[in-house]
Every structure is written in C-alpha cells, then in structure tokens.
Amino acid sequence: MKTLEEARRDFSFLKDHIYLDSATTGLSWDGQEEAVAGFFKEAKRRGYVGSSVWGAKEQKVKERLAKLWNVKPSEIYFYSSTTEFVNLLAHSIKIEVGQTVVMAQGEYPAIVKPWQFLVNQGAGVAFTDAPCEEQRDQALIDGIDERTKLAVVSHVQYTAGTKTDLTMLGKACHEKGALLFVDGTQAFGAVDTDLSQVDFYVASTFKWSMGVFGLGVAMIKEEALHHLQPAFSGYGGAKMQYNTPNYPGLWALDGALDYFEEIGWDEIYEQIAELSEYLMNGLKKLKIDVLTPEDARAGIVSFQHENGAQIEKQMAEKGIYFAYRDGYVRIAPHFYNTKQDIDMMLKALKEMI
C-alpha cells in the first residue's frame, strides 16, 4: 500500500507549484511513462504476434472498470473521447417523431450539441432550468414525461460541480419509461460510482483518472442495446464498438488503476471529499458565495467573480493553478493535494479580492 503522503512525492510538479486544476487535466505521476511504454515493450515489439497480449489487456481493463462501476465487462466499450461516444449515441438511438431528449441547462457543450440534429427529424431537445444547483436533479426529473426517450446529465456538472444522484435519477427515468445517459468525465477517479441504474455512460480518462488524451471509456447496458441502431460501421460491421481501441491508452489507464488501487479507492475518495469541504469552508470565511452544493459535490468547488479571468491569470503567475470556465472560478483538488495547498491558495486569493 502507498500512503497519500508517499503518493504526493510521486508528482514532481507539486514541489514548486500548487495544482488545483484536475477538472481540466489530471497530473501524471513520475514513472507513468513506463506504464504507457509497456505496450511497446510487451506487445507491439512483436507486431501482430503480440496481439493476444493486446486483447488480454483490453479484457483486463474491462473487468476492472466493470467491478468499479457495478456492471458487466461485456458492457464496457472504448472510444477516442467522450465527444465521439456522444455523437455515436445521438446518431444511433432509435427515436420517434414527437419524442424528446431532456437535459438540464448548463451541461457541457460536447454532450449538448450532438443532439441538436434531432430537431430536423421531428424529435425534440428540451432543457430544464433549476432555480438553484441543489434542485438540479429534481428539475430534470420533473422535466421527464411520456414523450421523453432519453435524459442526459453529467455525473458532476463541469462548472458548478454539482453531483447527480445516479441511482435516484435512473430509477425516476425508468419509472417514466425513459433511458438515462451520463457523462462521467468529471467524476471518474473523483467519486464512487454505481452505474446499476444507468443505461449509457462515458468518461474521458485524462482528468481525474489520470490517464491519457485519446481514450474514452463507455458503458452500454445490454438491456439498452435494442434501443440502438449503430450509425457507423467498421471492420467488424455495424456495431457500437466499430473502431480499434487505443491500446497505449489502455496500458496507461491500467497503470493508473494500479496506482489508485495501491493507495486505495476509499482513501482517494475520502481525501477529495475532505479537501473539497475544507476548501468550501475556507471560501465562505472569505465571504465568497460558493455555488457548489454542500450535500451534492465531488471534487469541483466553484464560485463566480467579475474578475475571475484576472484572478486565474494572477494566481498562475504565483504558481497556483485552477481554472476560470464560463463565468465560474473552478477549483479542483485531487488526492495529491493537501490542506496546506488550500491554505496557501486561500491566502493568495484573499490578497487579490
């Protein structure tokens, strides 16, 4: 086992910087390149003769993700990104004239825009508008009716950081005859995830899960496959997995999963939760109106400020990194951060505002 203190020493960038921007891109630990190189050392070096090793790695990662998410290995798929899967799903789902896709206002553009073409086919895209972040889930549930084919939601919303109750929302969708699609990019690696009530799920791997660009992981429930007519074809025909997986990316993700397990998933989730709570309390002491719901949060904590872009820039000049996204100052501590990081960031923030 590796302690959190020991793990922090594996991130050389943290020796001289305070990095609180894992919601944009997670850090790589020293030695992660060896995990990626394993593909070329163990498999590609032998050309296609090593293809059995590729397949074994793919199956291993599927089994690890399935166990993590409470689904079947056969329900795990790999794509180049979240965007690729959302577009594939949008063009493959069987939807009739008059049916709708429902989502909340403020979702990430990459999971909103792919559905807009349905309007030209006689289907609809509807948005719910919650009066506050605490009511985001309920507003979405209230917006689902007999015409709803699919509800679209982020497990953790990318600006306010609101965490969705997937079990509650999934049950509500199914009771009303609707399917549920979840973008888990801001959750995978940051919060415990149970997909037993989710029909479709996808997450990129370069953020909280500390993988690479060019690999997205998806889940399609076997029971939901009959709602799909694959829009694209590849070597294996018209299937939802029509492309070759990013094998170096799978080696990187497998290495990241090894790293997480060496520390312990519970320890990681608890550290992120503790740091986000500590951050929220610190911001409130500065009289900052935190937008992230206290009882529905993961790793992202955010607030709005008229000089947000300038704050982000000035902090970066001090070696303190977080993001300003669409009007929100977004701070995202991971397990490799400490309360001291938060204190130093808050001290600098107080001087600026």
N, C-alpha and C positions, 0 to 999 in steps of 0.2 A: 504493500500500500504506500501511497505517496501523500504526505500532508499538504495542506494548502500553502503553507509557508515554503515547503520544498518545491512545490509546483511553481510558485511565483518566481523562483530563481531560474526557471527554465525559459523565462521570457526576457531576453536581454534588453529589449526596447524599454522595459519598465525601470531600468536602472537610472535613466536620465529623463524619463517622461512620465506623465500621468495620463494614461489612456482610458477614456471613459466613452468610447465610441464603438463598442462591439455590435451595436444595432446597425452600423454601416458596414463594417468589416471586422471580423474577429482577428486577433493576433495569431501568429504562428509561434510555436514553441521551438526552442533551439533543438535541432535534431529531427524536426518534422520532415525535412527534405529527404531524410533516409527512408521514411515510410513511402514517399512517392517513388523514390528510386527503386524500391523493392520490385515494382512492376517490371522495370527494365532488367533488373538483376535476376529475378526469379522466373520470368515468363517470356518477355519479348526477346530476350537474348537468344532464345531457341526458336524464334519465328513461330509458325503455326504449330510446331511440335509442342510448344508450351501452352497451347490453347486450353488444355484441360485444367491448367493452373488458373487461367483467366476465369473459366466457368466456376471453378471451386470458390474463388474469391467472391464472385458475384453472388453465389448462393449463400456464402457465409454472411455477407453484409445484409442480404435479405432477411436471413434468420435473426440477426442481431436487431435489426430495425423492427421486425415483427414482434419480437419479445418486448422491446422497449415501448411499443405502441399498442400492444394487446390486439394484434391482428394476425393473419396467416402470412407466411413467407410468400405464398403464391399471389398475394395481393399487393406485393411491393414491385414498383417499376422505377426505371431510371431514365432521366431526360437531361438535356443540356442546361435547363434553367426552369424556374417557376413559370416564366413567361411562355416557354414552349408548351408546357403541360396545360396551362390555362387556355391557350389558343386551340390546342388539340381537343380539349374537353368541350370548349364552346362550339367547335365545328362538328363534334361527334355526337353530342347529346341529342336524343330524339325529342323534339319539342314541337307541339302543335300550334296552329294558329289560335291566338287568344290566350295561350299560356304565358307565364311571366317568369323572369329571373329576378329575385328580390335581393337587395343588399343595402347596407347602411351607407349613409353619406360619409365621406371622408376615408373610403377604402383606398388602398394603394392603386395608382393608375393602371399598373400591369395586370391587376385582376378585375378591373372595371371595363377598360376599353375593349377587350376581346369579345364581349357580349353585345356590343352595340349593333353589330350587323344583323342581329336577330329581328330588329325593328323592321327591316326591309322584307323580312319573311313572314310578317304578320304576328310575330311574337312580341313580347314587351319586356322592357327592363325598368323595374321600379325601385325607388330609393326610399328608405325610411329615415326620418330625421328625429333623433332623440333630443329631448330638452337638455340633457346633461350626460356625461360619459357613464355615470352609474346606471343609466337606463338604456344603454345601447342595446343590450341583449333583448330586453323586453320589447323595445320598439321594433326590433327586427321580427320577433315572434308575432307581434300584433299586425305586422305588415304581410304576413303569410295567410293566404286564403285558398279557396278551392281552385283558383287558376294557377297557383304557384307550382312550377315544375322544380325549381331549384333555389335554395337560399345560398348566398355567397358571403363569406365572412373571413376575417383574419383572426387567427387564434389570439394574437396580440397585435393590436392596431399600431401602425408604424409611427404615428406622431404622438398621440396622447398616451399610448402604451396600455390601453385598456385590454384586459384579458377576458376572453369569452369563455363561458361555461359550456364546453362542448357537449357534455352529457345532457344537460338541461335543454340546450338548443336542438341537439339531434333528436331527442325524444319528442320535442314540440313539433319539429318538422315532420317526423314520421307519423305522428298522430293526425296531422293535417294532410298527409299524402304527398309531402314534398321531400326532395332529396337535399342533402347538405354537403356543400363543398367548402373546405377550409384551407386557407393559405397559412401555413405554419412557419414561414420563414423567420419571423421574429420570436418564435417560441422554441424551435428545435435546438436543444442544447441549453435552454434557459429555464424551462419549466417542465414538470412532469406532464406527460401527455397520454391520454387514453382515447383511442380512436374507435372504440367499440360502437359508438352511436353516430359515427361519421361515414359518409358514403365515398367521398373523394377528398384527398389531402395531398398537398405538395409543399416542399420546402427547399429552398436553395441551401447550399452547405458551406458558404464562405463567411457566414456571420457567426452566430453563437455556437454552432457546431464545429467551427474551426477547420473546415475542410477547404476545398478549392473552388475557384471560379470554373464554370463549365460543367457542373454536376448538380442536378436537382433530384430529389428523392420523392416519390409519389406513392400513394396508396389508393387502390380502387377495390372496393368491396366486391366480392364475387357476385353477391346478390344484386349489385347495381349494374353489372355488365350488360344486362338485357335492355337497359335504357340507352345504350350507346351503339352507334354505327360508325366504326372507325373511319375518319375522314381521309387519312393518308395511308399510303402503302409503302412497304419496303421489301427487302429480300424475302422476308417471311410472309408476305402478303399483307392484307388489311387487318392489322392488329393494333391494339393500343400501345404495345411496345414494338415499334416498327424500326427502331434505329439500334445501332451498336452502342452499348454503354461506354462511358468514358472510363476505361479501365485504370489509367493512372489516378483518376479522381477517386475510384473505388478503393485503391490502395491507400490514398490519403485519408479517406473517410474511415476506413477500417483502423488506420493508425490513430486517428482522433478518438474513435470509440474505445480503443485500447487505453488511451490516455485518460479519458473520462472515467473508465471503469477502475483504473488504478487509483484514482482519487476517491471515487465513489459517487454515483449519481445523486444520492441523497445529500451528501456533503456539498456538492456543487449547487444543487437547487437551494439548499438552506443558506449557503453563502450569498447567492444572488438575492434571495428574498431579504436577508438581513441587511445587506448593503443598500438595497433599494428603499427599505423602510428607514434606515439611518439617513439616507440622502433626503427623503421626503421630509423628515422631521427637521433636518438642517435647513432646508429651503424655507420651510414655514417659519423658522426662527428669524429668517431674514425678511419676513413679511412678504414672501413670494407666494402667489396663488398657484399652487400645484394643481395641474389638470388631471393627472393620473389618479384614478380611483384607488383609495387605500385598500379596499377589500377586493379589488379586481385588477391586480397588477402582476407583472413578471419582472423583467429586468429594466424596462424603459421607465424613466421618470421625466416628465416634461412640464414646461410652463411657457407662457407667451410673454414676449417683451418687445417693445417697439424698436429696441436697438439690438435685437437678437443676433443679426448678422455681424455686427461690430463686436459683440461680446465673443462670438465664436472666433473671430479673427484675432482679437487681442489675447484671448486665452491660448490660442495656438502659438502666439509669439512667446508665451511664457512656458511652452512645453506641456500645456494642459489641453487635451483634445476631447471634444464632444461635437455634436452636430447642431446645425440650425436648419430645420426642414419645414418648408411650407408654413412659416409663421410660428413654429414651435422650437424652443430650445430643448433639445433632446439629449439627455444624459443617460448612459447605459453601462453601468458597472458589471463586470463579469466576475467569475470566481477568482481570477488572478489579481483582482483589485483588493484594496484594504480600506478600513475606516480612515486611516491616515491619508490615503489618496483623496477621499471625500472631504476631509477636513481642510486639506491644502487647497482643493478646488473651491470650497465654500469661502475660504478666507480671501482668495483672489477675486471671487465673484462679488463679495461684499465691497471690496475696494472699488470695483467698477460701477456698481449700481447705487 
